[in-house]
Amino acid sequence: MRYVKLDQTELRQIKELYEGVMSHACHGLFFKEGSVIGGDMAEEALKDKAKFFDHAGRILVERGWVEEVKFSDHEVIAKGSIEVAPSDIPTCHRLRGILREFYERFKGGRVKCTEEMCTSTGQTECRFRIEELS
């Protein structure tokens, strides 16, 4: 499999381009991009379901999405997200989509993933809340 590499500055410039045209409406598109990107990563991690989150974390780090990540049943804590850029709102939309895809595939049902804290807003880490939907 071939991969495309983008750096943090390029991702930020793409975000600014889309926001200049669509304002915050583009954040949903970034989230959906993350869902698409997360699909193959989740399938790779599911090859050993007993160690799913260990594998998922390793993949996220290897592919440069985060520097560190910790999973639990209802929360993900990430440090060093590539999507971090100074802002008054959370900015890790693609990562949120990736994480939602991980949990949905692992749990076999729908989940909601909300970024409650973000390094972009001055926090020390990004925190995502995972809620199962009925």
N, CA, C and O of each residue as an XYZ file, in Angstrom:
536
protein
N       0.839     -1.179      0.000
C       0.000      0.000      0.000
C       0.884      1.242      0.000
O       1.893      1.307      0.702
N       0.487      2.213     -0.793
C       1.207      3.489     -0.860
C       0.522      4.500      0.051
O      -0.690      4.435      0.259
N       1.302      5.436      0.596
C       0.779      6.479      1.463
C       1.216      7.842      0.950
O       2.255      7.975      0.303
N       0.414      8.840      1.247
C       0.741     10.225      0.935
C       1.111     10.903      2.242
O       0.427     10.715      3.248
N       2.165     11.677      2.246
C       2.576     12.371      3.461
C       2.292     13.864      3.322
O       2.676     14.507      2.345
N       1.608     14.387      4.331
C       1.372     15.824      4.442
C       1.964     16.272      5.765
O       1.912     15.537      6.752
N       2.529     17.476      5.793
C       3.042     17.959      7.068
C       2.001     18.844      7.757
O       0.971     19.183      7.174
N       2.286     19.204      8.989
C       1.342     19.958      9.799
C       1.007     21.307      9.169
O      -0.142     21.744      9.228
N       1.977     21.962      8.578
C       1.729     23.251      7.928
C       0.792     23.090      6.738
O      -0.104     23.910      6.537
N       0.994     22.044      5.952
C       0.113     21.805      4.801
C      -1.317     21.526      5.259
O      -2.267     22.043      4.670
N      -1.479     20.715      6.299
C      -2.823     20.446      6.819
C      -3.483     21.734      7.309
O      -4.672     21.950      7.075
N      -2.726     22.580      7.981
C      -3.256     23.850      8.478
C      -3.669     24.752      7.311
O      -4.715     25.398      7.367
N      -2.857     24.796      6.265
C      -3.191     25.622      5.097
C      -4.448     25.109      4.389
O      -5.269     25.902      3.928
N      -4.596     23.798      4.303
C      -5.808     23.215      3.711
C      -7.022     23.586      4.555
O      -8.062     23.962      4.015
N      -6.894     23.484      5.873
C      -7.981     23.849      6.783
C      -8.367     25.310      6.578
O      -9.551     25.632      6.487
N      -7.383     26.189      6.506
C      -7.658     27.617      6.314
C      -8.315     27.893      4.962
O      -9.187     28.756      4.862
N      -7.906     27.172      3.929
C      -8.518     27.308      2.610
C     -10.002     26.960      2.676
O     -10.848     27.731      2.223
N     -10.312     25.790      3.246
C     -11.706     25.362      3.351
C     -12.518     26.300      4.240
O     -13.656     26.633      3.910
N     -11.949     26.726      5.355
C     -12.677     27.635      6.251
C     -12.939     28.984      5.574
O     -13.954     29.628      5.839
N     -12.026     29.407      4.706
C     -12.221     30.661      3.981
C     -13.398     30.598      3.023
O     -14.019     31.620      2.732
N     -13.704     29.421      2.535
C     -14.816     29.239      1.605
C     -16.093     28.841      2.345
O     -17.174     29.348      2.046
N     -15.962     27.931      3.309
C     -17.136     27.320      3.937
C     -17.329     27.671      5.404
O     -18.299     27.217      6.010
N     -16.444     28.458      5.993
C     -16.464     28.747      7.420
C     -16.367     27.430      8.190
O     -15.665     26.515      7.759
N     -17.056     27.326      9.313
C     -16.947     26.126     10.148
C     -17.709     24.934      9.580
O     -17.591     23.830     10.111
N     -18.482     25.124      8.525
C     -19.212     24.008      7.912
C     -18.262     22.929      7.391
O     -18.643     21.763      7.289
N     -17.035     23.314      7.064
C     -16.078     22.340      6.534
C     -15.599     21.363      7.601
O     -15.035     20.323      7.264
N     -15.809     21.669      8.867
C     -15.343     20.769      9.916
C     -16.026     19.415      9.820
O     -15.425     18.394     10.154
N     -17.264     19.392      9.372
C     -17.957     18.119      9.146
C     -17.308     17.311      8.041
O     -17.249     16.083      8.112
N     -16.815     18.007      7.006
C     -16.101     17.306      5.929
C     -14.793     16.703      6.440
O     -14.449     15.573      6.092
N     -14.070     17.453      7.262
C     -12.833     16.920      7.828
C     -13.125     15.686      8.685
O     -12.385     14.703      8.644
N     -14.215     15.747      9.465
C     -14.628     14.616     10.292
C     -14.907     13.393      9.414
O     -14.471     12.287      9.731
N     -15.632     13.594      8.314
C     -15.945     12.483      7.403
C     -14.670     11.954      6.734
O     -14.546     10.749      6.516
N     -13.725     12.839      6.408
C     -12.433     12.382      5.890
C     -11.788     11.435      6.890
O     -11.276     10.379      6.518
N     -11.818     11.823      8.167
C     -11.246     10.985      9.209
C     -11.906      9.626      9.267
O     -11.232      8.616      9.468
N     -13.225      9.587      9.094
C     -13.936      8.313      9.090
C     -13.455      7.415      7.960
O     -13.267      6.214      8.151
N     -13.258      7.991      6.796
C     -12.759      7.219      5.648
C     -11.343      6.722      5.927
O     -11.039      5.549      5.713
N     -10.486      7.610      6.400
C      -9.097      7.250      6.699
C      -9.045      6.180      7.784
O      -8.225      5.264      7.716
N      -9.915      6.290      8.783
C      -9.906      5.364      9.907
C     -10.377      3.969      9.573
O     -10.074      3.025     10.303
N     -11.116      3.814      8.482
C     -11.650      2.501      8.130
C     -10.579      1.443      7.950
O     -10.646      0.383      8.571
N      -9.602      1.714      7.117
C      -8.531      0.735      6.878
C      -7.673      0.529      8.120
O      -7.227     -0.585      8.396
N      -7.442      1.615      8.872
C      -6.660      1.474     10.100
C      -7.389      0.569     11.087
O      -6.768     -0.281     11.725
N      -8.699      0.745     11.215
C      -9.494     -0.078     12.130
C      -9.465     -1.537     11.695
O      -9.313     -2.430     12.529
N      -9.610     -1.785     10.401
C      -9.576     -3.166      9.908
C      -8.229     -3.822     10.203
O      -8.171     -4.999     10.559
N      -7.156     -3.062     10.056
C      -5.829     -3.598     10.375
C      -5.731     -3.940     11.862
O      -5.214     -4.997     12.224
N      -6.227     -3.047     12.723
C      -6.168     -3.284     14.164
C      -7.077     -4.437     14.588
O      -6.782     -5.124     15.566
N      -8.172     -4.657     13.871
C      -9.123     -5.723     14.217
C      -8.584     -7.129     13.947
O      -9.203     -8.115     14.349
N      -7.452     -7.228     13.279
C      -6.871     -8.550     13.024
C      -6.559     -9.280     14.325
O      -6.491    -10.509     14.350
N      -6.372     -8.531     15.397
C      -6.180     -9.108     16.733
C      -7.059     -8.307     17.685
O      -6.592     -7.371     18.334
N      -8.337     -8.682     17.764
C      -9.315     -7.899     18.521
C      -8.939     -7.788     20.002
O      -9.266     -6.791     20.646
N      -8.264     -8.787     20.542
C      -7.868     -8.743     21.946
C      -6.884     -7.605     22.224
O      -6.804     -7.108     23.347
N      -6.143     -7.200     21.203
C      -5.161     -6.120     21.360
C      -5.501     -4.943     20.442
O      -4.621     -4.190     20.023
N      -6.786     -4.803     20.140
C      -7.239     -3.798     19.174
C      -6.700     -2.404     19.485
O      -6.103     -1.766     18.618
N      -6.902     -1.930     20.701
C      -6.532     -0.553     21.008
C      -5.023     -0.349     21.059
O      -4.542      0.744     20.759
N      -4.267     -1.381     21.432
C      -2.805     -1.286     21.353
C      -2.376     -1.101     19.897
O      -1.543     -0.251     19.584
N      -2.964     -1.914     19.015
C      -2.625     -1.818     17.593
C      -3.105     -0.487     17.000
O      -2.385      0.147     16.229
N      -4.313     -0.071     17.361
C      -4.851      1.194     16.847
C      -3.960      2.360     17.260
O      -3.684      3.246     16.451
N      -3.513      2.365     18.505
C      -2.629      3.426     18.971
C      -1.305      3.437     18.233
O      -0.798      4.493     17.856
N      -0.751      2.250     18.032
C       0.520      2.151     17.301
C       0.372      2.686     15.873
O       1.250      3.388     15.369
N      -0.741      2.348     15.233
C      -0.983      2.809     13.859
C      -1.096      4.330     13.824
O      -0.522      4.975     12.946
N      -1.830      4.902     14.770
C      -1.977      6.367     14.810
C      -0.629      7.064     14.975
O      -0.365      8.084     14.338
N       0.214      6.509     15.827
C       1.541      7.089     16.046
C       2.410      6.902     14.805
O       3.053      7.848     14.350
N       2.433      5.685     14.255
C       3.266      5.399     13.079
C       2.893      6.273     11.886
O       3.762      6.695     11.123
N       1.612      6.542     11.728
C       1.170      7.337     10.587
C       1.201      8.828     10.870
O       0.843      9.628     10.005
N       1.619      9.212     12.061
C       1.852     10.620     12.360
C       0.646     11.422     12.818
O       0.726     12.648     12.904
N      -0.467     10.768     13.113
C      -1.653     11.508     13.556
C      -1.483     12.053     14.956
O      -1.974     13.140     15.261
N      -0.783     11.301     15.829
C      -0.541     11.715     17.206
C       0.860     11.282     17.609
O       1.482     10.446     16.954
N       1.344     11.866     18.699
C       2.606     11.415     19.269
C       2.368     10.371     20.355
O       3.170      9.455     20.537
N       1.247     10.521     21.080
C       0.848      9.571     22.124
C      -0.664      9.466     22.118
O      -1.362     10.422     21.780
N      -1.175      8.280     22.498
C      -2.624      8.124     22.601
C      -2.934      7.043     23.633
O      -2.231      6.038     23.739
N      -4.012      7.278     24.394
C      -4.450      6.325     25.411
C      -5.952      6.126     25.242
O      -6.724      7.085     25.243
N      -6.350      4.869     25.098
C      -7.755      4.516     24.906
C      -8.344      3.946     26.189
O      -7.670      3.226     26.926
N      -9.605      4.274     26.449
C     -10.392      3.581     27.469
C     -11.786      3.379     26.885
O     -12.040      3.766     25.744
N     -12.686      2.779     27.652
C     -14.014      2.473     27.118
C     -14.757      3.709     26.610
O     -15.434      3.649     25.583
N     -14.633      4.818     27.319
C     -15.442      5.985     26.989
C     -14.625      7.260     26.780
O     -15.178      8.360     26.760
N     -13.303      7.108     26.625
C     -12.476      8.305     26.469
C     -11.181      7.965     25.741
O     -10.632      6.873     25.881
N     -10.715      8.932     24.964
C      -9.407      8.831     24.330
C      -8.647     10.094     24.700
O      -9.179     11.200     24.599
N      -7.403      9.927     25.126
C      -6.533     11.057     25.422
C      -5.391     11.014     24.418
O      -4.680     10.016     24.305
N      -5.229     12.119     23.690
C      -4.182     12.188     22.667
C      -3.272     13.375     22.945
O      -3.717     14.440     23.374
N      -2.005     13.167     22.691
C      -1.020     14.253     22.779
C      -0.295     14.325     21.446
O      -0.012     13.303     20.820
N       0.000     15.547     21.022
C       0.756     15.734     19.793
C      -0.048     15.495     18.533
O       0.501     15.003     17.547
N      -1.332     15.827     18.532
C      -2.144     15.680     17.318
C      -1.595     16.574     16.213
O      -1.262     17.734     16.456
N      -1.503     16.041     15.015
C      -1.002     16.818     13.885
C      -1.961     17.934     13.491
O      -1.568     18.866     12.788
N      -3.217     17.852     13.936
C      -4.208     18.862     13.574
C      -4.212     20.072     14.504
O      -4.980     21.008     14.286
N      -3.378     20.071     15.523
C      -3.359     21.176     16.472
C      -2.860     22.453     15.810
O      -1.823     22.473     15.148
N      -3.632     23.518     16.010
C      -3.280     24.864     15.546
C      -4.001     25.838     16.472
O      -5.152     25.590     16.834
N      -3.365     26.930     16.863
C      -4.010     27.849     17.804
C      -5.429     28.226     17.359
O      -5.650     28.628     16.216
N      -6.392     28.084     18.294
C      -7.790     28.314     17.977
C      -8.582     28.515     19.262
O      -8.109     28.190     20.350
N      -9.777     29.048     19.130
C     -10.660     29.161     20.287
C     -11.630     27.986     20.369
O     -12.437     27.912     21.296
N     -11.556     27.061     19.399
C     -12.387     25.860     19.401
C     -11.504     24.650     19.084
O     -10.428     24.809     18.507
N     -11.949     23.439     19.456
C     -11.181     22.235     19.106
C     -10.987     22.115     17.589
O     -11.855     22.512     16.811
N      -9.845     21.567     17.183
C      -9.492     21.525     15.758
C      -9.206     20.126     15.218
O      -8.901     19.989     14.033
N      -9.292     19.099     16.035
C      -8.880     17.760     15.614
C     -10.047     16.989     14.994
O     -10.430     15.924     15.481
N     -10.599     17.535     13.929
C     -11.793     16.981     13.299
C     -11.523     15.639     12.620
O     -12.311     14.704     12.767
N     -10.428     15.534     11.884
C     -10.103     14.272     11.216
C      -9.814     13.186     12.243
O     -10.281     12.054     12.114
N      -9.042     13.539     13.261
C      -8.730     12.569     14.309
C     -10.008     12.105     15.000
O     -10.132     10.924     15.323
N     -10.945     12.993     15.232
C     -12.234     12.632     15.827
C     -12.965     11.615     14.947
O     -13.559     10.663     15.452
N     -12.916     11.823     13.631
C     -13.531     10.871     12.702
C     -12.844      9.520     12.718
O     -13.503      8.481     12.670
N     -11.526      9.531     12.785
C     -10.763      8.278     12.861
C     -11.143      7.518     14.127
O     -11.405      6.316     14.084
N     -11.171      8.225     15.250
C     -11.484      7.579     16.522
C     -12.901      7.016     16.533
O     -13.134      5.912     17.024
N     -13.845      7.784     15.988
C     -15.216      7.269     15.927
C     -15.257      5.970     15.123
O     -15.911      5.004     15.516
N     -14.557      5.962     14.006
C     -14.529      4.765     13.161
C     -13.919      3.582     13.916
O     -14.419      2.461     13.816
N     -12.845      3.820     14.669
C     -12.236      2.755     15.472
C     -13.266      2.147     16.414
O     -13.445      0.929     16.444
N     -13.941      2.993     17.181
C     -14.883      2.496     18.186
C     -16.094      1.825     17.553
O     -16.575      0.811     18.059
N     -16.590      2.376     16.457
C     -17.748      1.752     15.813
C     -17.406      0.367     15.290
O     -18.198     -0.564     15.436
N     -16.262      0.226     14.697
C     -15.885     -1.088     14.158
C     -15.572     -2.075     15.274
O     -15.892     -3.259     15.172
N     -14.948     -1.586     16.336
C     -14.618     -2.461     17.463
C     -15.877     -2.906     18.198
O     -16.014     -4.084     18.529
N     -16.790     -1.988     18.456
C     -17.996     -2.284     19.223
C     -19.122     -2.861     18.367
O     -20.048     -3.476     18.897
N     -19.051     -2.669     17.053
C     -20.086     -3.185     16.173
C     -21.373     -2.382     16.235
O     -22.442     -2.911     15.933
N     -21.294     -1.132     16.617
C     -22.478     -0.278     16.699
C     -22.097      1.186     16.601
O     -20.915      1.530     16.567
N     -23.095      2.039     16.555
C     -22.873      3.476     16.390
C     -22.373      4.114     17.687
O     -22.825      3.770     18.779
N     -21.431      5.052     17.545
C     -20.951      5.840     18.676
C     -20.858      7.302     18.268
O     -20.783      7.637     17.085
N     -20.865      8.150     19.265
C     -20.638      9.579     19.076
C     -19.288      9.891     19.690
O     -18.987      9.450     20.799
N     -18.472     10.652     18.970
C     -17.149     11.039     19.458
C     -17.096     12.563     19.516
O     -17.250     13.236     18.497
N     -16.878     13.098     20.711
C     -16.842     14.538     20.925
C     -15.477     14.937     21.461
O     -14.986     14.339     22.417
N     -14.862     15.944     20.851
C     -13.603     16.458     21.381
C     -13.928     17.483     22.454
O     -14.387     18.586     22.155
N     -13.689     17.113     23.704
C     -14.041     17.970     24.833
C     -12.923     18.910     25.239
O     -13.189     19.993     25.761
N     -11.694     18.522     25.014
C     -10.525     19.363     25.295
C      -9.600     19.272     24.093
O      -9.513     18.229     23.444
N      -8.907     20.375     23.799
C      -7.995     20.372     22.649
C      -6.760     21.211     22.961
O      -6.851     22.290     23.546
N      -5.635     20.703     22.567
C      -4.388     21.438     22.734
C      -4.439     22.761     21.977
O      -3.776     23.723     22.364
N      -5.217     22.816     20.909
C      -5.356     24.052     20.124
C      -5.900     25.207     20.962
O      -5.621     26.372     20.676
N      -6.675     24.880     21.994
C      -7.281     25.915     22.844
C      -6.455     26.177     24.100
O      -6.909     26.871     25.009
N      -5.251     25.626     24.154
C      -4.367     25.867     25.286
C      -4.334     24.755     26.315
O      -3.648     24.881     27.329
N      -5.054     23.670     26.081
C      -5.048     22.533     27.000
C      -3.765     21.723     26.812
O      -3.080     21.869     25.800
N      -3.443     20.880     27.774
C      -2.214     20.083     27.698
C      -2.365     18.843     26.839
O      -1.376     18.215     26.460
N      -3.631     18.484     26.527
C      -3.894     17.287     25.733
C      -5.250     17.423     25.059
O      -6.035     18.314     25.385
N      -5.510     16.540     24.125
C      -6.824     16.470     23.492
C      -7.570     15.302     24.126
O      -7.020     14.210     24.265
N      -8.829     15.535     24.512
C      -9.659     14.491     25.125
C     -10.937     14.334     24.320
O     -11.635     15.300     24.011
N     -11.215     13.090     23.996
C     -12.394     12.756     23.209
C     -13.299     11.859     24.041
O     -12.845     10.862     24.601
N     -14.577     12.212     24.122
C     -15.562     11.409     24.841
C     -16.252     10.489     23.829
O     -16.663     10.930     22.756
N     -16.370      9.232     24.178
C     -17.012      8.224     23.322
C     -18.329      7.808     23.995
O     -18.335      7.361     25.141
N     -19.447      7.963     23.260
C     -20.748      7.586     23.780
C     -21.401      6.611     22.806
O     -21.464      6.875     21.606
N     -21.882      5.494     23.320
C     -22.586      4.539     22.479
C     -23.988      5.065     22.204
O     -24.659      5.569     23.105
N     -24.424      4.944     20.955
C     -25.751      5.369     20.556
C     -26.642      4.158     20.400
O     -26.184      3.099     19.969
N     -27.910      4.301     20.746
C     -28.817      3.156     20.627
C     -29.551      3.165     19.307
O     -30.356      2.272     19.042
